[in-house]
Amino acid sequence: MSFATLVPTRLRPLWVALLLLLAEALLLRARYAPPAPLDARAPAASFSAARAIAMLSRVLGDQAPHPTGSPANDRVRERLMRELTNVGLTVEDRSGTTCGVWGFCANVHDLVGVVPGSESRAQSGALMLAAHYDSVAAGPGAADDGAGIATLLEIARSLQQAPAKHAVLFLFTDGEELGGLGARLFVERFSGLHGISAVINVEARGTTGPGILFETTEPNSELIARYASTASHPLSNSAAYTVYKALPNDTDLTIFRNHGLSGYNFAFIGGPARYHTAIDDLAHLDAGSVQSEGSAALALLRAVDANVPAVTGENAVWFDVFGFTVVRWSQRDNLGLWALTAILLTTALRLGWQARMLSAARLGLALTRLPLTLVLAVIFGFLLMAGTARAAPANWIASPACLELCCLLATLTALALSAALIPANGDAVANFNADAIWWTALSIFTSLRAPGTCYLFLLPALCAVLAAQLATFPRFAPFAVWLRVALVALTAALWFPALYFVYDAIGINLPWLETSALALALSPLAALVPAFERRPYRIVAVCAGATLICALIAQRVAPFSANAPQRESLAYHLDADSGQARFLVDASGGFISDALRRAGSFAASEIDPYPWFGGWGRKALAGPAPVIALPPPIATVLESSTSGAERHLLLHISSPRGAVAVSLGWKTTATHVKLDGVQVLPWRQGDAWVVTRCGDTVAGADVELTVAAGAPLDALVFDHSLELPGVAAPLRAARGALGTASQSGDDTVVSRAVRL
């Protein structure tokens, strides 16, 4: 039975499906755009981005970078305390030394204020809003996490107008960029921690885009139920959350979760090229993004306040439907859903065999189409990656639209070619059942291995098995093709929101990953391509030609701009032992401009940049630099003793020049490490272990080490001033407006070897 037999009309399902896909894409773009910000005249109890950003501008002041331990961070904290007082909060500064997971330690200052509840002043059942006020050294952090600061300030002001039932605790943490130091200090020393019923953490990983709920603590069924019941414009899905959990990313919520608190994490992630750079400033902060995130956080806070979610032992599967509503169910229900799908599939296969519409040979051939499509998509993606390397020298570029279109066209080429090689109009019943088998198998696999992503496969599987069953009944067979069109629309509705943030999350330089995901999402189209085409290879030729033209155009588009600069962090390193100096440029991004290479006389071969600060990868280029007089850091042995096979050392490290951070590195495994009496996990840099004290470097810090007894311990002490000396001016000029420092920024490092 062919598709032409099933649908004897002149209406082409392929074109209907394509129109539906276009409509869904346009709807997605409209619904996932940040809303218009409310101005300062908005009702007092509502959230106004204009009011929030006005307060943020006063907090940031001159918009200088303010990493933890810097004088600029002290000034930001003072201005933040004034703003908190202005919105009616009594603020407490809680300080102390703590250490994070990357070997960073600092004396951090958390700011804590409480808005009493209308029903009780007790902290039992209190809600907490959290954001961090420190920035990276490369930029002022207007979005990360100035947007979070602005959100909390505006919500605190709003609660003065319409108080919550429960007390609301506002926590502004320090040292988040160093590994959640302020959050660690809070959970370790706050006596009322277990009286907090829920926490909402507000973050940013870009400068624009809608505010999305990208993480919850677990179990999360009740948390998602509360979010789904209150969000007027919900943007969240468990697939993105599942992927986020697998990535090496942490926020303050990670610390809260590890200490038993339950809650939510919001962020916007558009404009990633500006993230952790100098242009994460007020001029590039999207007021609509602040409005989106702030409105969502305030609405959720009031919903949780009205009905505090219980912490149950179940996790949820959920997704938003174009920001209109949230569909959710318990992960426990996955088993029943795929069991139902498997039963329906078995029924469809039996009906096909009984009606003599299905054979093993035809089904086997049809089963090869989806794997073939994915293989072709991956191949075309790799070809695209090789052919557009100049157009995408970094993860995030100035104009990604052309390359994104290339990925889509390459995917359509793969779909059309697989449909031409394995025509679907040879046996519609076999093709319906083949797709049903694949979607069911994938739904079972994901239900077991990654249950948060299973909705992407379970619901298409249900639709596919119903189409397979209808195709076996002559009376209902004409509806099967239109159910196939519905499958195309359903799959796109599920996959498009999950794929919408792929570029913002991982960038453009892995097109094979994007083409393979798109191929899976659009795979139901393959069965419709040749249904009414006498020459299906025409579609292949058109798609392939369009891909090639698009790739050629992409090669002529400048990859960087003033609003999307290339990350080229610079450093000056003075070796106090040899008296030699060098310039370095971070090459982990994979691209260094020719002008910068020439200005720094950088060697072509890459080196490991140890000793180094956070934010750099393990690839750098080095060039000669003039020697300037800078006092080296000091490491003094205070105590040394041996007990059996272990040697215990107590050292004091300091920076006489008052650098913002001082580090100690060594290449022998240490079983016990403390800094100023606080247990610390050293950071692994290549074959070295490093601990870093941020701030108070003139007074310095005590480091305790327990190492194997025997040979002397060779170590390196080095400090960082997070700025370049005047001799680096030619390099800064060569970097120009299209290059920028990122993460820990430009750095001046002075090192000295010590034998202990």
Secondary structure, 3 states (H helix, E strand, C coil): CCHHHHCCCCCCHHHHHHHHHHHHHHHHHHHCCCCCCCCCCCCCCCCCHHHHHHHHHHHHCCCCCCCCCCHHHHHHHHHHHHHHHHCCCCEEEEEEEEECCCCEEEEEEEEEEEECCCCCCCCCCEEEEEEECCCCCCCCCCCCCHHHHHHHHHHHHHHHHCCCCCCEEEEEECCHHHCCHHHHHHHHHCCCHHHEEEEEEECCCCCECCCEEEEECCCCHHHHHHHHHHCCCCCCEHHHHHHHHHCCCCCHHHHHHHCCCCEEEEECCECHHHCCECCCCHHHCCHHHHHHHHHHHHHHHHHHHHCCCCCCCCCEEEEECCCCCEEEEEHHHHHHHHHHHHHHHHHHHHHHHHCCCCCHHHHHHHHCHHHHHHHHHHHHHHHHHHHCCCCCCCCCCCCCHHHHHHHHHHHHHHHHHHHHHCCHHHCHHHHHHHHHHHHHHHHHHHHHHCHHHCHHHHHHHHHHHHHHHHHCCCCCHHHHHHHHHHHHHHHHHHHHHHHHCHHHHHCCCCHHHHHHHHHHHHHHHHHCCCCCCCCCHHHHHHHHHHHHHHHHHHHCCCCCECCECEECCEEEEEECCCCEEEEEEECCCCCCCHHHHHHHCCCCCCECCCCCCCCCCCCEEEEECCCCCCCCCEEEEEEEEEECCEEEEEEEEECCCCCCEEEEEECCCEEEEEECCEECCCEEECCEEEEEEECCCCCCEEEEEEEECCCCCEEEEEEECCCCCHHHHHHHHHHCCCEECECCCCEEEEEEEEEC
